[in-house]
Amino acid sequence: MYEKVNPQHPDKIADRIAGAIVDLAYAKEKDPRVAVEVLLGHEVCHIMAETSVHFDISEIANIVKRLAPKLTVDYLEVKQDPILLFRFR
């Protein structure tokens, strides 16, 4: 059994936004640590990132604008937990 979802389904758009943020992390740093959660609803794109890479809000807004132009952006970024940074390397 498999699930087939329209490419414009909010879950698919959220996955593409998260993937683009991870791609951006790799463009900025050789071995980034980044965890991203994206939630779309009520014309807002909520993004929470725990990351070793700093993203400027304009970079995040550009990704959302490209993939979901009608949404406003709510972005929260926290530094990657230092214990996680070194435990898995």
C-alpha positions, -999 to +999 in steps of 0.1 A: +000+000+000+012+035-008+000+070-004-003+093-034-006+130-027-010+159-051+023+179-055+005+210-042-005+193-010+008+213+020+028+183+032+046+181-001+053+218-001+066+217+035+089+188+025+103+208-004+109+239+018+127+218+044+148+202+017+157+235+003+168+247+037+190+217+042+205+223+007+212+258+017+230+246+049+253+224+027+260+253+004+271+274+034+291+248+054+309+215+046+294+193+072+263+211+086+241+198+114+205+209+107+171+197+118+141+215+102+104+213+109+080+231+086+043+235+092+019+252+068-014+266+078-037+296+077-015+313+051+017+311+073+048+289+069+061+281+104+097+270+103+118+258+133+154+249+127+180+236+151+213+241+132+250+246+133+246+271+104+231+306+107+205+315+081+195+351+075+157+355+075+159+368+040+174+335+028+146+316+044+119+340+031+133+336-005+130+298-003+094+301+009+085+328-017+099+306-044+080+275-033+048+289-017+045+326-028+013+334-009+026+324+025+041+346+052+071+333+071+074+326+108+110+315+114+127+303+147+163+293+147+182+278+176+218+267+178+225+230+174+230+214+208+268+212+214+265+177+228+249+165+196+274+184+175+303+163+187+287+130+198+279+118+163+310+130+143 
